[in-house]
C-alpha cells in the first residue's frame, strides 16, 4: 500500500511531528519534525493544514442498547438503583432489530466524535436476544470501528434479592457457555485486531459470587480481559457490606478479579488504601463523568487514582445516563469536573486528552493504540476549528477541549478513512434516525 503523509497539521498531539506523520499499511511509520521532510519515498499527501490531529479516541465503557431509552420520563430524576428499576422492564422488550438500530446509532455517534475504538457492556439478554454480541460485531464490521465487546451477564434477579427482573437474566451455565462461544467465534489476537471480546458480569448486585468466580477462571483460561461496574454508588457499598460482609473491592479480590486483566467502570467510592491496592494490582478505571453527574453518583478521584498508580480512561457510559455517545464531549466534561475537584494547576486540557487516548488504551489492554508514535496503529481523529465556537482561539489543542469540539472532520482507523468531511461514507444518517426513533418509540410504549 502507498504511504500517506498527513501533512502540516494545524496542531498535533505528538512530540516531534510538527510537519505531520506518515502512515502505511495501517501503522504510523514516520513522524515528520518541524522544518523537516519525510524520509519515506513515493508518498500520497493529505493536506492537514486546517486540522488538529489527535490519536483516535478510545471509549472504555458504554451500553449501546441504551440509545433506545434516552431521557425516558420514568427514569428522570432518579438515582442509580431506582433508575435501573424503571428501565429494566423497557429493556426487556428489545428485539434483535431494535438492538441492531441501537448499536448502530451508538457507534455512529462515537465514530463521528473522533472515537476509533470502543468497548460495550451488553448484559441484558431477554428471550430472543441470545446472540446480542453477534449483532454488535456485525455493526462494528459495517462501520469499520475497532471494538472490545464485553459479553455481559446477570443471574441474580429480583427473586434472588437482586435488582433486575427475571425476564432479563440467564443462568450461570448458559452465560459461561455463550461466553466461551463468542470468544472462540470473534476474539482476534494481535496489534491489528479489529474485534476483541471480554467477559463482564454486570455488578455485585446483579450476579452471584459463583458467576464472578467462574467468569474470572474462564477469562484466565481464554486469555481475555474482565470488566464490571464497581465503586459507582454508596448504595453499592452498603449492598456489599450487607450481603457479602465486605466492601466492593474486597469482594472483587475474593472472587479472583483484582489484577491487571481487569478494568472497572466508575471507581468513585474507593478509599485511599483501596486506590493503592488497585494500583499495585494493575487494575484500571473507566471514568464516566457525564453519567456520574447525571445520576448524582459522585466524582471519581482521578488524580488521587493516578497518584496511586491506577491507569484512567474515559467512557461515555450508557446513552440512558449520559444521554449521548459523544466521546469528545466526554473529554470536556471530564476536564471540567476534575478541574473543579482538584484546581487549575492540577488538571490541564492535555490531561483530559491523555485519559481518552493513552489512558484508555491501557484500560483495554491495547498499548499499540492511543498514541501518535512510530509503530503505533494509524488510528487518528482530525478536527477543524472553523466553527463559530472556535473563533478567536489561540492554542489549537486547548481549543478542542475548552471551546467544546464535538464532531471530527476526518477519522482514520487502521489507515482507512472511516469519516470524510464529517460524514460516514455510504451511511444514510437521516434514515437511521427515522428507523431508530420508531423502534425506540415502540419499545417504550410496550
Buried (B, 14 or more C-beta within 10 A) or exposed (E): EEBBBBBBBBBBBBEBBBBBBBBBEBBBBBBBEEEBEBEBEEBEEBEBEBBBBBBBBBBBBBBBBBBBBBEBEBBEEBEBBBBBBBBBBBBBBBBBEBBBBBBBBBBBBBBBBBBBBBBBBBBBBBEEBEBBBBBBBEBBEBBBBBBBBBBBBBBBBEEEEBBBBEBBBBEBEBBBEBBBBBBEEBBEEEEBBBBBBBBBBBBBBBBBBEBBBBBBEBBEEBEBBBBBBBBBBBBBBEBBBEBBEEBBBBBBBBBBBBBEBBBBBBBBBBEEEBBBBBBEBBBBBBBBBBBBBBBEBBBBBBBBBBEBEBBBBBBBBBBBBBBBBBBBBBBBBBBBBBBEBBEEEEBBBEBBBBBBBBBBBBBBBBEBBBBBBEEBBBBBBBBBBEEEEBEEBEEBBBBBBBBBBBBBBBBBBBBEBBBEEEEBEEBEEEEBEEBBEEBBEBBBEE
